[in-house]
Amino acid sequence: MKMFLATVLFLGSLNTCYAEEEAYTRQVLFAPLTDSILSPERYFAEFDLNGDGVDELIISESVSLGGTGGLFYNLYIGIGQDSFLFLDSFVSSIMTVEIRGETKQLWSYSHSSAASGTVQYFYFDSGGVFQRSHSIMIYPGIGGSFVDSMIFKSIFSDDRRLQFTPVL
């Protein structure tokens, strides 16, 4: 009984934390970086991932924090005129958005080596809940698999890649 009560209290606190989540304005998210050690160079893209008519925002951390796997990105859900709630962070070197009927999926690839990397996707399910797939390791690069190379090319073809804009 005590374990059940503790679990209910914990799960209840998660809902409270989410409901009280701080909204970020565009002005705050796009503010210049003040750490002189970091490059001020960052990138962003906007698109409506959940189909509610309000764009979600992906914005990178400083390129100084990136590596061969890609840049660190933060994904925010749009909640109104230039207001956003944080959803998730991930590393990516290439992204694309796939439209599947009424839903969209954000696909991401992060290099692990010259031959391999991980693929995953993000989406909102039919109940409007944000979902993140498991990562799948593929080998599309040097010495990799023909099939994995075709998987990579079919998801991340040049004409489907998400275009990012520098944060000025």
Buried (B, 14 or more C-beta within 10 A) or exposed (E): EEEEEEEEEEEEEEEEEEEEEEBBEBEEBBEEBEEEEBEBBBBBBBEEBBEEEBBBBBBBBBBBEBEEBBBBBBBBBBBEEBBBBBBBEBBBBBBBBEEEEEBBBBBBBBBBEEBBBBBBBBBBEEEEEBEBEEBEEBBBBEEBBEEBBEBBEEBBEEEBBBEBEEBE
